[in-house]
Amino acid sequence: MTAHPTLGLVHAIATRLADPDNVPLGSRLLSSDRQHLAYGPPGIELLHIELAANGRGPWHRAHDWLTAASRQPLTSGSDSHPFYGVPAFAHALSCAADHLPGSYQRALDAMDGQIAVDVGRLPQLAEFDAIRGLTGYGAYLLRRDLSSSTMRAVLDYCVRLTEPITHHGETMPGWWAETGPSGSPDDRFPGGHANTGMAHGIGGVLALLALAARNGFLTDGHHAALRTILAWLDRWKEKADGGPVWPYWVTQGELSRGLLVPSVPRRPSWCYGTAGLARTQQLAALALGDASRQMDAENALVAALTDPEQLKATTDNGLCHGFAGLAHAAARTADDGHPSTVGRLRAALPALLAAATPPGTDPELMATALIQDEKVGPGPLDSAVGIALALLAPSTAASPQSAWDACLLIA
């Protein structure tokens, strides 16, 4: 595959965000969202790091953003989480340090110490998701301190999370939440729910356990926990016209009846749905050496990416739940794919890239519009930087050169 026209958009976004002291929405970036991976400078750093690691941009841009983000003290402790404060900045810094040996090590060592303290506090909060909780911290530790006691404590917590619980005489999965998906009480979810998503549910836990196993780090009950989560996903998998699909969550009523409420086709995104869950099940299958399950997961993603109804439900270009994210998930899945499915996964990429950046689009105008969209800001999830990062690897037919997407638990 030759370089794709979407690279024009990638570089237009990077150029507009080259200088932290002279960008659209600059005051916003360097104030309330200054420390946020999803909305602020840490995410912009990731784009410049990935471009520099690819030989497509200068390293000084990444350094300028790292410097700008650290001009004021960074938040740690209970007010921080993997996407905000010290942990978010540490993720970006570690991605740069991977390619600049000796750089930033003193700062990273200090941050690692603070993160270890914060992780020790979190299990009491029963907070496990990839954005705010232990799974997200685990994604960082997986790269920085795999064999540490802190990493083992996170994995032990994840294993315990898969043990069933009994509530009002009913057996429920250990990750059952008594709230709605937002984390707050919700009348639409009487009795709570079991979340399957990558961002806030058991999909992220499965990915962390699978990635740790693939890196040779196992804790007691590790494989059993993987199989427990996979069995849950098997139990609630449905066969649709476009292939197998998974619910975003299971409510108490559905659990009691053993049957999902019928729903319209949903987008197959990273945060919820088939794209994220297919990738994480592929990773789990690779960790367990289960070739049959691996092919099933990859075929499920192929089906979702070619199903008109699921694609119709995808209505934006973002990384979290848009076409750019689908392209990135497809490319990452193909990197580890079985020979029988790799070709079909890669064949789905041109249409996804075209949906993210329709032919004839002026990349300069599109970049400006995306960056100036104040609803999301320019950080990495559903915004300009996220689109640029997600489109880069599929457009170049090369795997990411930095670990920017480790925070998403898909690599």
C-alpha positions in Angstrom: 0.0 0.0 0.0 1.4 3.4 -1.0 1.1 6.5 1.1 -2.6 7.5 1.4 -4.0 11.0 0.7 -5.1 11.1 4.3 -1.5 11.9 5.2 -2.2 15.4 4.0 -4.8 15.8 6.8 -2.4 14.3 9.4 0.4 16.8 8.5 -2.1 19.7 8.3 -3.2 19.0 11.9 0.3 18.6 13.1 1.4 21.8 11.5 -1.4 23.8 13.1 -0.5 22.3 16.4 3.3 22.7 16.0 3.8 25.5 18.5 2.2 25.4 22.0 2.4 29.1 22.3 0.6 29.8 19.0 -2.3 27.4 18.4 -6.1 27.7 18.1 -7.7 27.4 21.5 -4.2 27.9 23.0 -5.5 29.4 26.3 -7.9 26.5 26.8 -5.1 23.9 26.1 -2.8 25.4 28.6 -5.4 25.9 31.4 -8.3 23.6 32.3 -7.3 20.9 29.9 -3.5 21.3 30.2 -3.1 17.9 31.9 -5.7 15.9 30.0 -4.6 13.1 27.6 -7.9 13.2 25.9 -8.2 17.0 25.4 -4.9 18.7 25.9 -1.1 18.9 25.4 -0.2 15.3 26.5 -2.3 14.0 23.6 -0.8 16.6 21.2 2.7 15.4 22.3 1.8 11.9 21.3 1.1 13.0 17.7 4.4 14.8 17.4 6.3 11.9 19.0 4.7 9.4 16.6 5.5 11.6 13.6 9.1 12.1 14.7 9.5 8.4 15.4 8.3 7.8 11.8 10.8 10.4 10.4 7.8 12.6 9.3 8.4 15.4 11.8 11.0 17.1 14.0 11.6 16.0 17.5 11.7 19.6 18.8 7.9 19.9 18.4 7.3 17.0 20.8 9.9 18.5 23.2 8.2 21.9 23.0 4.9 20.5 24.0 6.4 18.4 26.8 8.0 21.5 28.1 4.8 23.6 27.8 2.7 21.0 29.6 5.2 20.9 32.5 5.5 24.6 33.1 3.1 24.3 36.0 2.8 21.6 38.7 1.1 18.3 37.6 -1.8 16.8 39.5 -1.2 13.5 41.4 -3.0 11.5 44.0 -6.8 11.1 44.1 -7.4 13.9 41.7 -5.4 12.3 38.9 -6.0 9.2 36.8 -4.4 7.5 33.7 -5.8 10.2 31.4 -5.2 13.2 33.7 -2.3 14.6 35.6 1.0 12.8 36.3 0.0 9.5 34.7 -1.2 11.1 31.5 2.0 13.2 31.2 4.1 10.1 32.1 2.6 8.1 29.2 3.6 10.8 26.7 7.0 11.2 28.3 7.7 7.5 28.2 6.7 7.3 24.5 9.4 9.9 23.7 12.0 8.3 26.0 11.6 5.0 24.1 13.2 6.8 21.1 15.5 9.2 22.9 17.7 7.0 25.2 18.7 8.8 28.3 16.2 11.6 27.9 13.6 12.3 30.5 14.6 9.4 32.7 14.9 11.4 36.0 11.4 12.8 35.4 10.0 9.4 34.6 11.5 7.8 37.6 9.9 10.4 39.9 6.6 10.0 38.2 6.8 6.2 38.4 7.2 6.5 42.2 4.1 8.7 42.5 2.1 6.4 40.2 3.1 3.4 42.4 1.7 5.2 45.5 -1.5 6.2 43.7 -2.1 2.7 42.4 -1.8 1.4 46.0 -4.8 3.5 47.0 -7.1 2.7 44.1 -8.4 -0.8 44.7 -10.3 0.5 47.7 -12.4 2.5 45.3 -13.2 -0.6 43.1 -12.3 1.5 40.1 -11.0 -0.6 37.3 -11.7 1.1 33.9 -9.1 2.0 31.3 -9.7 5.8 31.5 -9.8 6.5 35.2 -8.8 3.3 37.0 -6.5 0.4 37.6 -6.7 -1.0 34.1 -5.4 2.2 32.7 -2.6 2.3 35.3 -1.8 -1.3 34.3 -1.4 -0.2 30.7 1.3 2.2 31.7 3.0 -0.2 34.1 3.0 -2.9 31.5 5.6 -0.9 29.6 7.5 0.8 32.4 7.6 -1.7 35.3 6.2 -5.0 34.2 7.8 -7.2 36.9 7.1 -4.8 39.8 5.1 -5.6 42.8 2.8 -2.8 41.8 2.0 -4.4 38.5 1.4 -7.7 40.2 -1.0 -6.1 42.6 -3.0 -4.6 39.6 -3.1 -8.0 37.9 -4.1 -9.7 41.1 -7.0 -7.2 41.4 -8.0 -7.9 37.8 -8.1 -11.7 38.5 -10.2 -11.2 41.6 -12.6 -9.1 39.6 -13.5 -12.1 37.6 -14.7 -14.1 40.6 -18.5 -14.2 40.8 -20.4 -12.4 43.5 -23.9 -13.0 45.0 -26.2 -10.0 45.4 -29.7 -10.4 46.7 -29.5 -14.1 46.1 -28.5 -13.7 42.4 -25.1 -14.7 41.1 -23.4 -11.9 39.2 -20.0 -11.3 37.6 -17.4 -9.7 39.9 -17.3 -6.6 37.8 -21.0 -5.8 38.3 -21.6 -2.1 38.9 -24.7 -0.9 40.8 -24.7 2.3 38.8 -25.3 3.2 35.2 -22.5 3.3 32.6 -21.7 6.9 33.6 -20.8 5.7 37.1 -23.8 7.5 38.6 -27.1 6.1 39.7 -29.4 5.8 36.6 -33.1 5.0 36.5 -32.5 3.2 33.2 -30.3 0.7 35.0 -32.2 -0.4 38.1 -29.9 -2.8 39.9 -26.9 -1.7 37.9 -25.2 -3.4 34.9 -22.2 -5.4 33.7 -20.2 -3.3 31.3 -18.4 -5.0 28.4 -16.6 -2.0 26.9 -12.9 -1.4 26.4 -13.0 2.1 28.0 -15.1 1.4 31.1 -15.8 -2.3 31.2 -14.5 -5.8 31.3 -13.1 -5.6 27.8 -10.3 -3.4 29.1 -9.5 -5.9 31.9 -9.4 -8.7 29.4 -7.0 -6.7 27.2 -4.6 -5.9 30.1 -4.5 -9.5 31.2 -3.9 -10.7 27.7 -1.1 -8.2 27.0 0.6 -9.1 30.3 0.4 -12.8 29.4 1.8 -12.1 26.0 4.7 -10.3 27.7 5.4 -13.3 29.9 4.0 -11.9 33.1 1.4 -14.1 34.8 -0.1 -14.0 38.2 -2.1 -16.7 40.1 -5.3 -17.5 38.3 -4.3 -15.5 35.2 -5.4 -17.9 32.5 -8.5 -18.9 34.4 -9.5 -15.2 34.5 -8.9 -14.8 30.8 -11.2 -17.8 30.1 -13.9 -16.5 32.5 -14.2 -13.2 30.7 -14.1 -14.9 27.3 -16.9 -17.3 28.5 -19.0 -14.2 29.5 -18.5 -12.6 26.1 -19.4 -16.0 24.4 -22.5 -16.1 26.6 -23.8 -12.7 25.5 -22.6 -12.8 21.9 -25.5 -12.4 19.4 -25.6 -13.4 15.7 -26.7 -10.5 13.5 -27.0 -10.2 9.8 -23.6 -8.5 9.7 -21.9 -11.2 11.9 -21.4 -11.6 15.6 -22.0 -8.6 17.9 -21.7 -8.0 21.6 -23.9 -5.7 23.8 -22.4 -2.6 25.3 -23.6 -3.9 28.7 -25.9 -6.4 30.3 -28.6 -5.1 32.7 -30.0 -6.8 35.7 -33.2 -7.6 33.9 -31.3 -9.2 31.0 -29.1 -11.1 33.4 -32.2 -12.5 35.3 -34.0 -13.4 32.0 -30.8 -14.7 30.4 -31.8 -12.7 27.3 -30.8 -9.4 25.8 -33.4 -6.8 24.9 -33.5 -6.4 21.1 -31.7 -3.3 19.9 -30.9 -1.5 16.6 -27.4 -2.0 15.1 -24.8 -0.2 17.1 -21.5 1.3 16.0 -18.6 -1.2 16.2 -16.3 1.3 18.1 -13.2 1.0 20.2 -14.8 2.2 23.5 -17.9 0.0 23.1 -18.7 -2.6 20.5 -17.1 -5.1 18.1 -13.9 -3.2 17.1 -12.5 -3.0 20.6 -13.9 -6.4 21.8 -12.7 -8.2 18.7 -9.2 -6.9 19.1 -9.1 -7.8 22.8 -10.4 -11.3 22.2 -7.8 -11.7 19.5 -5.1 -10.7 22.1 -6.5 -13.1 24.6 -6.6 -15.9 22.1 -3.0 -15.2 21.2 -2.1 -15.3 24.9 -3.8 -18.7 25.3 -2.6 -20.2 22.0 -6.2 -20.6 20.8 -6.0 -20.3 17.0 -9.7 -21.1 16.5 -10.8 -18.3 18.9 -8.3 -15.9 17.2 -9.8 -16.5 13.8 -13.3 -16.1 15.2 -12.4 -12.7 16.7 -10.7 -11.5 13.5 -13.7 -12.7 11.4 -16.0 -10.8 13.7 -14.1 -7.6 13.0 -14.1 -8.2 9.3 -17.8 -8.7 9.4 -18.4 -5.5 11.4 -16.2 -3.4 9.1 -18.1 -4.6 6.0 -21.6 -4.5 7.5 -23.6 -1.5 6.0 -25.9 -1.4 9.0 -23.1 -1.2 11.6 -21.1 1.3 9.5 -24.3 3.4 9.1 -24.4 3.7 12.9 -20.9 5.1 12.8 -21.4 8.8 12.4 -18.1 10.6 13.1 -14.4 10.4 12.3 -13.0 10.1 15.8 -10.7 7.6 17.4 -12.9 6.6 20.3 -16.0 5.7 18.3 -15.5 6.8 14.7 -14.0 5.8 11.4 -10.5 6.7 12.2 -10.7 4.4 15.3 -12.0 1.6 13.1 -9.2 1.9 10.7 -6.6 1.9 13.5 -8.2 -1.2 15.2 -8.3 -3.0 11.8 -4.6 -2.2 11.2 -3.6 -3.3 14.7 -5.6 -6.5 14.4 -4.1 -7.3 11.0 -0.6 -6.8 12.4 -1.2 -9.9 14.6 -3.7 -11.6 12.3 -4.0 -15.2 11.1 -3.0 -15.7 7.5 -6.6 -16.5 6.6 -7.9 -13.1 7.7 -5.1 -10.6 7.3 -5.9 -9.9 3.7 -9.6 -9.2 4.4 -8.7 -6.9 7.3 -6.4 -4.9 5.2 -8.9 -4.8 2.3 -11.3 -3.0 4.6 -8.9 -0.1 5.2 -9.4 1.9 2.0 -13.2 2.3 2.6 -12.6 3.3 6.3 -9.9 5.8 5.4 -12.2 7.3 2.7 -15.0 7.6 5.2 -12.7 9.4 7.6 -11.4 11.8 5.0 -13.8 11.7 2.0 -12.1 12.1 -1.5 -11.9 15.7 -2.5 -11.7 17.0 1.1 -9.3 19.9 1.5 -7.0 18.7 4.3 -6.1 22.3 5.3 -9.8 23.3 5.8 -10.6 20.0 7.5 -7.7 20.3 9.9 -8.8 23.8 10.8 -12.4 22.8 11.4 -11.4 19.8 13.6 -9.0 21.8 15.7 -11.5 24.6 16.3 -14.3 22.3 17.3 -14.6 23.4 21.0 -16.9 20.5 21.8 -14.0 18.1 21.8 -10.8 20.1 21.6 -7.7 18.8 19.8 -6.7 16.0 22.1 -6.5 12.3 21.1 -9.9 10.6 21.5 -12.6 12.2 19.4 -10.7 15.1 17.9 -8.2 16.3 15.4 -5.1 14.7 17.1 -6.9 11.4 17.6 -7.9 11.3 14.0 -4.4 12.1 12.9 -2.8 9.4 15.2 -5.4 6.8 14.2 -5.0 7.5 10.4 -1.2 7.5 10.3 -0.4 3.8 10.5 -3.2 2.6 8.2 -2.2 5.3 5.7 1.4 4.3 5.6 0.9 0.5 5.9 3.3 0.5 8.8 2.8 -0.2 12.5 3.0 2.7 14.9 6.6 3.5 15.8 5.8 4.8 19.3 3.6 3.2 22.0 1.0 6.0 21.8 -1.9 3.6 21.6 -0.8 1.6 24.7 -3.3 3.7 26.7 -6.1 2.2 24.6 -5.0 -1.3 25.5 -5.0 -2.6 21.9 -1.3 -3.0 21.6 
